[in-house]
């Protein structure tokens, strides 16, 4: 099991993990981590930080796009081991802290488990620690001002539906956007790569997901860093048009 690290924009390192991605953002003030894979990805997260010449203990913050276990997997570890602040949208806080659950359950998976791709995904998720994940109980809500003060001056864009407080994170100066699961470019359940929505069973409010993408309209970005699938060098507007075609 391994991950691939690539610098997609100056100081923006995209890490494609075994089934979920994370992003390291650096500048002269330090670095942050955006999302953190499954719990079992923790050694890969630490290795990726070391790979770009940094120390995990120096992480200024872990930003969480949403509270699903394949994105929060190492957050509790960073919080407890290094005292790293774990930050998310106010609307997502109860989810990230473990007080609420907006995760696909076996009731949704079982009727589809006969499909090889669904079965394979479910097995990976279990092996990756999804059933025993530790919530980031010390997480707190960010403010726009606090985000802007961090490396890369991140800006949160609310794209609710996947979860109540799901966001994409814009790195305006780098021309990059971390879409998390607002939309992705690949997933174990699909055969193709390119802009696509996750299967409806993954969404808290499936009917709201497509409409929520309007929050991304008009945003200038040419590097797309999804929660699943490869990075994409494509104007965000073109990716959104592809999703809607």
N, C-alpha and C positions, 0 to 999 in steps of 0.2 A: 504494500500500500504506500502510495507516494503522492506528492503534490507538485504542481508546476508553478514556478514563480516567474513573472514577466513584468517589466516596467512598461506600462501602457501609456503613461504620460510622465513628464518630469516629476520625480518624487512620489509617483503613484504606482504601487506594486500590486498586481492582481495575482491572487493565489488560487489556482484551480485545484480543489481538493478531490478526494475520491468520489464524493456525491454532492458536495456543497462548497461554495467558495467564500473567501474572505479577502479583505483589501488592507494593505498597509500604506498609510499616507505620511510622508515625511516632509519637513522643511527645516530651516535653520533653527527652529525652536524645539524640535523633537519629533515625535511620531505618535500616531494613533492607529488603532485597529478598528476596522469596520466589520462587524459580524465575526464569528469564531468557529464555524463548522459544527459538526456533531461532537459529543463528548469524547468519543474515541479518536477524534482528530487532534486532540490537544498536543501530542508530541509533534505533529506536523505543523501546527500553528507556531509552536516554539522554534522549530527548525527553520521555518520560513522567515521568521524575524531575524534569527541568527544569520541566515543566508544573505540577507541584505545588509549585514554588518551592524546590526542593532542588538540591544539586550532587552529581553522581555520585561525585566524589572523596571525599565525606563519608560514603559508605555504610559503615555499621559492620560489616555482614556480608551475604553472600549465602547464604541457606538453600536447600537443594536437596531437594525432596520425593522425587526419585528420579533416576537417572542417565541417562535417555533424552535424546537430543540436542535434542529440542524443549522441554526444560526447563533444560538446562545451557548453552544456546547462547552466553550472554555471560559465563559464570562465569570462564573462563580470561582473558578480556579484563579483567574487574574485578580479578582477582588480579594479573595482570602489570602493568596500567597504574596502579592505585591502591594495590596491596598489600592489597586487601580480603580478609578471611578468607572462604573458601568452606567451608561447613559442611554435613555430611550425617549420616545415621545411621551408626553403626559398621558395620552390615551392608551398607551401600551404598557404602562408601568405595572399594573396589577398582573398582567400576563407574564412579563419578564420576571417579576418577583415570585411567581408561582401561585398567586392567589386566585387566578382565573386560568382556564384552559381553553384555547381555541385551536386545538391540534386535531388533525385527522385521526379518527379512532378506528378500532377494529370493526365496528358496525358498518363503516363506509367501505373498508378495505375487503372484508370477507366476501361480499357478493362478486367482487372482481378478482379475487385471489387466484382463480383458475387461469387467468391470463399470465403467461410466463413473465412478462415485464413487470406486472404488478407484484407477483410473488417474489421476484428477484429484488425489487425495491424494498419490499417489506422485510425480507431477510436481512438486507444490508442495514436498514434502519435499526433493527433489533440488535444486530451485532455491533453497530456503532454507538449503542448506549442510549437509544431513545427512550427506553422504558425505565431506565434508572437515572435519568439526567437530574442534576442538582440545579435548582433554580438559583438565580442571582438575587438573593434576598436583600442585598445591600444596594441594588440598583436604584437610581433616582432619575427623575425627569429632567431633561435638559431645558435650557432656554435658548432662544435664537442668539442672544449675546454671548452666552457661554460657548456655543458651537463656533461662532465666528472667531473666538479667541484661540481655537485649537489649530494645530497644523493643517494646512490646506483650506482653512476658513470654510468648513462644511456648512451647507444649508439644507435643512430638512424640508422635504416636500411631502405633504400628507397625501397618501394614495390608499385610502381605506377600502375595506372589502375583503382583502385577503385575510387580514386581522383588523380589529377595530382601530388600532393605532399604527398600522403599517406605513412606512415611509420609503421614499427613495432619497438618496443623499447626493446633492449636487456639489461638485468641486469646481466652482466656476472658473477660477484662474487656470486650472489644468484642462478645462474643456471636457471634463469627464463627469459621468453620473453613475453612481452605484445604485442599480435598480432593485437590488434585493430580489424579492419575489413579486414585485409589482408587475413585471414581465421578465421572462428568462430567455435564454438562447438555446437551451437543450435541457433534457431531463431523462432519467432512466426509462420513463414510460413512453417516450417518443423516439422515433427513428431519425428525425431530421434536426438540423441545427438552424438557427436563425431566430428572429423575434417571434415569440410565441407565449401564450398564456399557459399556466399550469392547469392540470386537470381540475375540473370543478370540485371534486371531492376534497381538495386541499383548502378551499376557501371558506372562511367564516360566513360571508354573505355573497354567494356566487352571483346573484343578480346585480350586485352593485359593482363588481370588479371591473367590468369593461368601461362603465361610465366614469369610474374614478380616475381612469387614465387621462381624462381631460386636464387634470392638475399638472400634467407634464407638457401640455401644449405650449408652444412658444419658448420653451427653455432651450438655450443654445448649448449644445454639447455634441461632441463628435466621437467620444470614446464611451462605450456602454459596457459597464461592469456588472453582470447579473449574478444573482445568488446561485444559479445553476446554469451550466453550459459555458462555452468559451467567451472571452471578451470579443467585442465587436467594434471595428472601426467604421462607424456609420453615423451620419447625422441623426440625432434623436427623432427629429421630425419624420425622417424616412422610415425609421423603425416603427414609429407609431402608425404611419400610413400603411405599412406592411401588415401590422396587426389588425387593422380595420378593413383590409381589402378582402 
